[in-house]
């Protein structure tokens, strides 16, 4: 869906509210971007899942940059550690969010002895492939075919619990893992 052409006041106000809520949730619970921005872009503004995710990631660049700079002023940023965590995470996100490779990835997981696989989905198809999930289960792999593993753990934060509740009602995540 192409949404960039709509520059109405109502749309702009919704975007400001979404950003404010993301900042509020981030400050209170440590979550905000994907937990708040993506669902609201989909539900309030009609974005498809990929456009909402991409737009959220672009907004997070500004949010994270400002927050990191502020924390840097207080001496709370360990740049080397951030680089060592951030660079591998980029590769993981690209691999984990490419739905066209789900079956191939699942076969590789089985060959390598991986016993737990997560295929992300909150809204839309996400990375979930029914054929990949079935193959994985046949190989004895525990498959979470939707949602986020952090939604199901006993230490899940309030943001993940809230999104799990909504996505469970809509059928976007499994009721049990």
C-alpha positions in Angstrom: 0.0 0.0 0.0 1.4 3.4 -1.0 0.6 5.8 1.9 3.2 8.6 1.4 0.9 10.8 -0.7 -1.6 11.4 2.2 -0.3 14.4 4.1 -3.6 15.3 5.9 -3.6 16.8 9.4 -5.5 13.8 10.7 -2.8 11.4 9.4 0.0 13.6 10.8 -1.7 13.7 14.2 -2.0 9.9 14.2 1.7 9.6 13.4 2.6 12.0 16.2 0.4 10.0 18.7 2.1 6.8 17.5 5.5 8.3 18.1 4.5 9.6 21.5 3.2 6.2 22.6 6.3 4.5 21.3 8.4 6.8 23.4 6.2 6.4 26.4 6.3 2.6 26.2 10.0 2.6 25.6 10.6 4.7 28.7 8.3 2.6 30.9 8.8 -0.9 29.6 11.9 -0.8 27.4 9.8 -1.6 24.3 8.2 0.7 21.7 9.2 0.3 18.1 7.9 -3.0 16.9 5.6 -3.4 19.8 3.8 -0.1 19.4 4.6 1.5 16.1 4.1 -1.5 13.7 0.6 -2.5 15.0 -0.6 1.1 15.1 0.6 1.8 11.5 -1.3 -1.3 10.4 -4.5 -0.7 12.3 -4.8 3.1 12.2 -3.2 4.0 8.9 -3.7 0.9 6.8 0.0 0.0 6.2 0.8 -3.5 5.1 3.1 -5.5 7.4 6.3 -4.9 5.5 5.8 -1.1 5.0 4.9 -0.8 8.7 8.0 -2.7 9.7 10.3 -0.7 7.4 8.7 2.6 8.5 9.1 1.6 12.2 12.7 0.7 11.7 13.4 4.1 10.1 11.7 5.9 13.0 13.7 3.8 15.5 16.9 5.1 13.9 16.0 8.6 15.1 14.7 7.3 18.5 17.7 5.1 19.2 20.2 7.7 17.9 18.8 10.4 20.2 18.7 8.0 23.2 22.2 6.7 22.6 23.6 10.2 22.3 21.9 11.2 25.6 23.2 8.1 27.3 26.6 8.8 25.8 26.7 12.2 27.5 26.3 10.4 30.8 29.1 8.0 30.0 26.7 5.0 29.8 27.6 3.8 26.3 30.2 1.0 25.7 30.7 1.5 22.0 32.8 -1.6 21.4 30.2 -3.8 23.1 27.4 -2.1 21.1 29.3 -2.8 17.8 29.9 -6.5 18.8 26.2 -7.0 19.5 24.8 -4.8 16.7 26.7 -6.1 13.7 25.7 -9.8 14.2 22.1 -8.7 15.0 21.8 -7.1 11.5 22.6 -10.4 9.8 20.1 -12.2 12.1 17.3 -9.8 11.3 17.9 -10.1 7.5 17.9 -13.9 7.7 15.0 -14.2 10.1 12.7 -11.9 8.2 13.0 -13.3 4.7 9.9 -15.5 4.2 11.0 -16.8 0.8 13.8 -18.8 2.4 11.8 -20.4 5.3 11.8 -24.0 3.8 15.5 -23.9 2.9 16.3 -22.4 6.3 14.3 -25.1 8.1 16.1 -27.9 6.2 19.5 -26.4 7.1 18.4 -26.2 10.7 17.4 -29.9 10.7 20.8 -30.8 9.1 22.7 -28.8 11.7 20.7 -30.2 14.6 19.0 -27.0 15.6 16.1 -28.0 17.9 14.1 -24.7 18.2 13.1 -22.4 15.3 11.1 -19.2 15.3 9.3 -17.8 12.2 8.2 -14.3 13.1 4.7 -13.1 12.5 2.6 -10.5 14.2 0.5 -9.2 11.3 0.2 -10.6 7.8 2.2 -13.6 6.6 5.5 -12.5 8.2 8.2 -15.2 7.9 5.8 -18.1 8.4 5.7 -21.0 5.9 3.3 -23.8 6.7 5.4 -26.2 4.7 8.5 -25.2 6.6 6.8 -25.5 10.0 5.4 -29.0 9.1 8.8 -30.2 7.9 10.5 -28.9 11.0 8.0 -30.6 13.3 8.5 -33.9 11.4 12.2 -33.5 12.1 11.6 -33.1 15.8 12.2 -29.3 15.8 10.1 -27.2 18.2 8.6 -24.5 15.8 7.1 -21.2 16.9 5.2 -20.3 13.8 4.2 -16.8 14.6 4.8 -14.1 17.1 8.1 -13.7 19.0 9.7 -16.2 21.4 9.8 -13.4 24.0 6.0 -13.4 24.0 5.9 -16.9 25.5 8.6 -16.9 28.2 7.9 -16.7 31.9 9.9 -13.4 32.0 8.0 -11.7 29.1 7.8 -8.0 29.5 4.4 -6.2 29.6 4.8 -5.0 26.0 5.3 -8.6 24.7 2.5 -9.9 26.8 0.1 -7.2 25.5 1.0 -7.9 21.9 0.7 -11.7 22.5 -2.8 -11.2 23.9 -3.9 -9.2 20.8 -2.2 -11.4 18.3 -3.6 -14.6 20.0 -7.1 -13.2 19.7 -6.6 -12.5 16.0 -4.9 -15.9 15.3 -1.6 -14.3 14.3 0.3 -16.3 16.9 -0.2 -19.9 18.2 -2.1 -20.2 21.4 0.5 -22.7 22.8 4.1 -23.3 21.8 
